[in-house]
Amino acid sequence: MIKELSDMPPGVIGFEAAGKLRAEDYRDVVLPALEQAAASGEVRFVIVMNDFDGMSGGALWQDLKLGIEQRNSCPLFADG
């Protein structure tokens, strides 16, 4: 399970994870919040893990995809 933290400073989105993360956690909670925050400019991402029991295969895949997508959109890694 993952939930978005509400008391974050501007430009920062935060989440608290507990138990086992699943693909649905990324799809329903993380991705919408990240897309909304990224539309406003640069984003910093914080995750607090309490009682973390790992990730399902689907969650691991979503995390990998998210990392690749963000890397490809980052100017530091742009070709040229």
BABA-519566 format. One record per atom (N, C-alpha, C, O): y negated, x, z negated; atom name; residue in three letters. Coordinates in steps of 0.02 Angstrom, whole numbers. Example, Ala and Ser with C-alpha at 12.3 -4.5 7.8 and 13.67 -1.06 7.14 Angstrom:
% BABA-519566
284;660;-390;N;ALA
225;615;-390;CA;ALA
165;660;-390;C;ALA
166;712;-423;O;ALA
112;642;-354;N;SER
53;684;-357;CA;SER
-2;645;-394;C;SER
-57;670;-402;O;SER
***
This chain:
% BABA-519566
59;42;0;N;MET
0;0;0;CA;MET
-62;45;0;C;MET
-64;97;-33;O;MET
-112;23;37;N;ILE
-176;58;38;CA;ILE
-232;7;36;C;ILE
-228;-45;68;O;ILE
-284;23;-1;N;LYS
-342;-21;-3;CA;LYS
-405;20;5;C;LYS
-408;78;-16;O;LYS
-455;-11;34;N;GLU
-519;23;44;CA;GLU
-558;24;-21;C;GLU
-561;-26;-56;O;GLU
-590;81;-35;N;LEU
-633;87;-94;CA;LEU
-703;64;-75;C;LEU
-726;78;-20;O;LEU
-735;28;-119;N;SER
-799;-3;-102;CA;SER
-861;37;-124;C;SER
-914;29;-93;O;SER
-856;80;-173;N;ASP
-915;114;-199;CA;ASP
-921;185;-172;C;ASP
-923;234;-211;O;ASP
-925;191;-106;N;MET
-930;257;-75;CA;MET
-1002;268;-51;C;MET
-1036;221;-33;O;MET
-1024;331;-51;N;PRO
-1091;346;-25;CA;PRO
-1096;334;50;C;PRO
-1044;329;84;O;PRO
-1156;330;77;N;PRO
-1164;320;149;CA;PRO
-1129;375;189;C;PRO
-1132;434;170;O;PRO
-1096;356;243;N;GLY
-1062;404;285;CA;GLY
-993;423;261;C;GLY
-961;467;291;O;GLY
-969;392;207;N;VAL
-903;407;179;CA;VAL
-863;342;174;C;VAL
-889;292;149;O;VAL
-801;344;198;N;ILE
-756;288;185;CA;ILE
-699;315;142;C;ILE
-677;372;150;O;ILE
-677;274;96;N;GLY
-625;296;50;CA;GLY
-570;244;43;C;GLY
-581;184;52;O;GLY
-511;269;26;N;PHE
-452;227;18;CA;PHE
-413;251;-42;C;PHE
-415;310;-61;O;PHE
-377;205;-72;N;GLU
-331;221;-126;CA;GLU
-261;200;-104;C;GLU
-250;143;-85;O;GLU
-215;248;-106;N;ALA
-146;235;-84;CA;ALA
-100;237;-144;C;ALA
-108;278;-189;O;ALA
-52;191;-145;N;ALA
-1;189;-197;CA;ALA
64;166;-166;C;ALA
63;129;-117;O;ALA
118;187;-194;N;GLY
183;168;-167;CA;GLY
197;202;-101;C;GLY
177;260;-92;O;GLY
230;168;-56;N;LYS
248;196;9;CA;LYS
202;168;63;C;LYS
196;107;69;O;LYS
170;212;101;N;LEU
127;190;155;CA;LEU
168;168;215;C;LEU
220;199;230;O;LEU
146;116;247;N;ARG
181;88;305;CA;ARG
133;85;364;C;ARG
72;91;355;O;ARG
159;78;424;N;ALA
118;74;484;CA;ALA
66;18;478;C;ALA
10;26;502;O;ALA
84;-37;447;N;GLU
38;-93;439;CA;GLU
-23;-74;398;C;GLU
-77;-101;409;O;GLU
-14;-28;351;N;ASP
-71;-6;311;CA;ASP
-124;27;355;C;ASP
-183;15;347;O;ASP
-101;68;402;N;TYR
-147;100;449;CA;TYR
-178;48;495;C;TYR
-239;46;504;O;TYR
-136;6;524;N;ARG
-159;-43;574;CA;ARG
-207;-93;544;C;ARG
-258;-109;575;O;ARG
-193;-118;485;N;ASP
-231;-173;456;CA;ASP
-289;-151;411;C;ASP
-336;-189;401;O;ASP
-286;-91;383;N;VAL
-336;-69;334;CA;VAL
-374;-7;358;C;VAL
-436;-9;363;O;VAL
-339;46;373;N;VAL
-372;110;388;CA;VAL
-408;108;456;C;VAL
-467;124;459;O;VAL
-373;90;509;N;LEU
-403;93;575;CA;LEU
-465;49;583;C;LEU
-515;72;610;O;LEU
-464;-14;560;N;PRO
-525;-54;566;CA;PRO
-585;-23;529;C;PRO
-641;-23;555;O;PRO
-573;2;469;N;ALA
-627;32;430;CA;ALA
-653;95;463;C;ALA
-713;107;465;O;ALA
-608;136;490;N;LEU
-628;198;523;CA;LEU
-666;183;587;C;LEU
-717;216;601;O;LEU
-643;136;626;N;GLU
-678;118;688;CA;GLU
-748;92;674;C;GLU
-795;110;709;O;GLU
-754;51;623;N;GLN
-820;23;605;CA;GLN
-866;79;581;C;GLN
-924;82;601;O;GLN
-841;124;539;N;ALA
-882;178;513;CA;ALA
-901;227;569;C;ALA
-957;251;570;O;ALA
-854;242;613;N;ALA
-868;290;667;CA;ALA
-921;264;715;C;ALA
-957;304;745;O;ALA
-926;199;723;N;ALA
-977;170;767;CA;ALA
-1047;183;740;C;ALA
-1096;181;778;O;ALA
-1052;198;676;N;SER
-1117;211;644;CA;SER
-1135;285;645;C;SER
-1190;304;627;O;SER
-1088;328;667;N;GLY
-1102;400;669;CA;GLY
-1047;439;636;C;GLY
-990;417;632;O;GLY
-1065;498;610;N;GLU
-1017;542;578;CA;GLU
-988;510;516;C;GLU
-1023;477;478;O;GLU
-923;521;505;N;VAL
-888;490;448;CA;VAL
-849;542;410;C;VAL
-818;586;439;O;VAL
-852;537;345;N;ARG
-808;577;301;CA;ARG
-757;529;272;C;ARG
-772;471;258;O;ARG
-697;554;263;N;PHE
-640;513;246;CA;PHE
-609;540;181;C;PHE
-592;599;178;O;PHE
-603;497;131;N;VAL
-574;517;66;CA;VAL
-515;471;52;C;VAL
-519;410;62;O;VAL
-460;500;28;N;ILE
-403;459;8;CA;ILE
-379;483;-60;C;ILE
-367;542;-71;O;ILE
-372;435;-106;N;VAL
-347;448;-173;CA;VAL
-275;423;-175;C;VAL
-261;366;-158;O;VAL
-230;466;-195;N;MET
-159;448;-196;CA;MET
-134;445;-267;C;MET
-127;496;-301;O;MET
-120;385;-291;N;ASN
-91;374;-357;CA;ASN
-21;348;-347;C;ASN
-9;303;-307;O;ASN
26;375;-383;N;ASP
94;350;-381;CA;ASP
119;346;-308;C;ASP
147;295;-288;O;ASP
109;399;-271;N;PHE
126;401;-200;CA;PHE
201;413;-191;C;PHE
228;460;-219;O;PHE
233;370;-151;N;ASP
306;375;-140;CA;ASP
323;395;-69;C;ASP
381;387;-49;O;ASP
275;419;-30;N;GLY
290;441;38;CA;GLY
266;392;90;C;GLY
229;345;76;O;GLY
290;405;151;N;MET
269;365;209;CA;MET
330;344;249;C;MET
379;380;254;O;MET
326;284;276;N;SER
379;263;322;CA;SER
370;301;387;C;SER
318;332;399;O;SER
421;300;430;N;GLY
415;332;495;CA;GLY
357;304;535;C;GLY
322;342;569;O;GLY
347;239;532;N;GLY
292;207;568;CA;GLY
225;230;542;C;GLY
178;240;582;O;GLY
218;239;477;N;ALA
155;262;449;CA;ALA
142;334;468;C;ALA
85;353;483;O;ALA
194;374;469;N;LEU
186;444;489;CA;LEU
163;448;562;C;LEU
119;488;578;O;LEU
192;406;605;N;TRP
171;404;675;CA;TRP
98;382;682;C;TRP
61;412;721;O;TRP
77;331;644;N;GLN
8;308;647;CA;GLN
-40;363;623;C;GLN
-94;372;652;O;GLN
-21;400;572;N;ASP
-62;454;547;CA;ASP
-69;509;599;C;ASP
-124;535;610;O;ASP
-15;526;632;N;LEU
-17;576;685;CA;LEU
-61;554;743;C;LEU
-102;593;767;O;LEU
-53;492;765;N;LYS
-95;466;819;CA;LYS
-168;466;800;C;LYS
-211;485;841;O;LYS
-183;447;740;N;LEU
-253;445;716;CA;LEU
-282;516;718;C;LEU
-339;525;741;O;LEU
-245;565;695;N;GLY
-269;634;696;CA;GLY
-282;659;766;C;GLY
-332;692;778;O;GLY
-238;643;813;N;ILE
-247;665;882;CA;ILE
-306;631;914;C;ILE
-346;663;948;O;ILE
-313;566;903;N;GLU
-369;529;931;CA;GLU
-435;555;904;C;GLU
-483;563;942;O;GLU
-438;569;840;N;GLN
-500;594;811;CA;GLN
-515;664;835;C;GLN
-573;682;846;O;GLN
-464;705;843;N;ARG
-473;773;868;CA;ARG
-502;771;938;C;ARG
-548;809;955;O;ARG
-476;726;980;N;ASN
-499;721;1049;CA;ASN
-571;695;1054;C;ASN
-605;708;1103;O;ASN
-594;658;1004;N;SER
-662;632;1007;CA;SER
-712;676;970;C;SER
-772;662;971;O;SER
-689;730;939;N;CYS
-733;774;901;CA;CYS
-766;826;947;C;CYS
-730;860;984;O;CYS
-832;833;945;N;PRO
-867;881;988;CA;PRO
-845;954;976;C;PRO
-851;995;1022;O;PRO
-821;969;917;N;LEU
-800;1038;903;CA;LEU
-741;1059;947;C;LEU
-732;1118;961;O;LEU
-701;1010;968;N;PHE
-641;1024;1008;CA;PHE
-649;1007;1081;C;PHE
-601;1011;1119;O;PHE
-709;987;1102;N;ALA
-720;968;1171;CA;ALA
-715;1028;1217;C;ALA
-733;1083;1198;O;ALA
-689;1017;1277;N;ASP
-684;1070;1327;CA;ASP
-754;1089;1351;C;ASP
-799;1047;1354;O;ASP
-762;1151;1368;N;GLY
-825;1172;1398;CA;GLY
-857;1223;1360;C;GLY
-911;1246;1378;O;GLY
***
